[in-house]
């Protein structure tokens, strides 16, 4: 891929950025350097290297589920702005009309 001013202008437009000429030149240089680094990494022999899944050797550490004391429905809705039959009452947010 060729990194040039036209590509930077296109990226600038897509990202809704306004760059100065100096910033555009810097972007051309920086992105070109990044692509060179990626190309250099492609030269490394990775045939016998397994993909890295975890950074360290640990896997998921699961904990046992433990029940705790629950509050009653009355207590749960005690400070609610509106409640009806021990349920929270909230304004409708979905319009079911097909209009």
C-alpha positions as a printed NumPy array, in Angstrom:
array([[  0.   ,   0.   ,   0.   ],
       [  1.33 ,   3.411,  -0.932],
       [  1.02 ,   6.104,   1.716],
       [  0.807,   9.474,   0.024],
       [ -0.888,  12.827,   0.412],
       [ -4.023,  11.649,  -1.422],
       [ -4.517,   8.792,   1.026],
       [ -4.028,  11.153,   3.961],
       [ -6.59 ,  13.562,   2.479],
       [ -9.06 ,  10.694,   2.087],
       [ -8.473,   9.536,   5.68 ],
       [ -8.775,  13.122,   6.87 ],
       [-12.156,  13.416,   5.16 ],
       [-13.418,  10.058,   6.447],
       [-12.402,  10.881,  10.012],
       [-13.729,  14.435,   9.781],
       [-10.349,  15.882,  10.764],
       [ -8.727,  19.107,   9.65 ],
       [ -4.961,  18.715,   9.396],
       [ -2.345,  21.273,   8.521],
       [  0.168,  20.614,   5.74 ],
       [  2.839,  19.85 ,   8.337],
       [  0.553,  17.359,  10.076],
       [ -0.223,  15.671,   6.754],
       [  3.481,  15.288,   5.978],
       [  4.042,  13.885,   9.445],
       [  1.179,  11.413,   8.947],
       [  2.665,  10.242,   5.635],
       [  6.   ,   9.649,   7.35 ],
       [  4.536,   7.957,  10.455],
       [  2.185,   5.663,   8.55 ],
       [  4.951,   4.709,   6.12 ],
       [  7.203,   3.816,   9.05 ],
       [  4.436,   1.683,  10.561],
       [  3.916,  -0.204,   7.315],
       [  7.662,  -0.824,   7.03 ],
       [  7.631,  -2.279,  10.532],
       [  4.73 ,  -4.57 ,   9.673],
       [  6.519,  -5.722,   6.525],
       [  9.63 ,  -6.445,   8.589],
       [  7.54 ,  -8.461,  11.055],
       [  6.193, -10.542,   8.157],
       [  9.75 , -11.771,   7.548],
       [  9.9  , -13.529,  10.936],
       [  9.521, -17.307,  10.854],
       [  6.278, -17.995,  12.715],
       [  5.37 , -21.426,  11.354],
       [  6.003, -23.224,  14.653],
       [  4.673, -20.463,  16.917],
       [  1.272, -20.996,  18.484],
       [ -1.088, -18.001,  18.615],
       [ -0.997, -16.086,  21.874],
       [ -4.278, -16.373,  23.735],
       [ -3.286, -15.17 ,  27.193],
       [ -0.409, -12.886,  28.089],
       [  0.362, -14.93 ,  31.189],
       [  0.034, -18.649,  31.837],
       [ -3.09 , -18.359,  33.942],
       [ -6.499, -19.281,  32.659],
       [ -9.861, -18.188,  33.991],
       [-10.079, -18.444,  37.733],
       [-13.647, -19.239,  38.631],
       [-15.181, -18.61 ,  42.009],
       [-18.   , -20.534,  43.62 ],
       [-21.383, -18.879,  43.537],
       [-22.541, -18.059,  47.014],
       [-26.015, -16.917,  47.925],
       [-26.438, -13.807,  49.989],
       [-29.321, -12.372,  51.922],
       [-31.785, -10.808,  49.527],
       [-33.973,  -7.821,  50.253],
       [-37.731,  -8.058,  50.002],
       [-39.673,  -6.602,  47.068],
       [-41.113,  -3.965,  49.409],
       [-37.627,  -2.827,  50.39 ],
       [-36.44 ,  -2.861,  46.766],
       [-39.092,  -0.383,  45.612],
       [-39.149,   1.637,  48.845],
       [-37.157,   4.58 ,  47.41 ],
       [-38.36 ,   4.258,  43.811],
       [-39.994,   7.376,  42.348],
       [-42.939,   5.243,  41.241],
       [-43.889,   1.648,  41.981],
       [-46.965,  -0.509,  41.363],
       [-47.548,  -3.934,  42.984],
       [-43.89 ,  -4.126,  44.087],
       [-42.593,  -3.417,  40.565],
       [-40.707,  -0.346,  39.404],
       [-42.921,   1.853,  37.275],
       [-41.112,   3.597,  34.414],
       [-42.271,   5.596,  31.392],
       [-42.866,   3.676,  28.178],
       [-39.862,   3.849,  25.862],
       [-41.063,   1.603,  23.047],
       [-43.81 ,   2.721,  20.73 ],
       [-45.898,  -0.296,  19.786],
       [-47.934,   1.571,  17.177],
       [-46.913,   0.885,  13.571],
       [-47.226,   4.537,  12.647]])
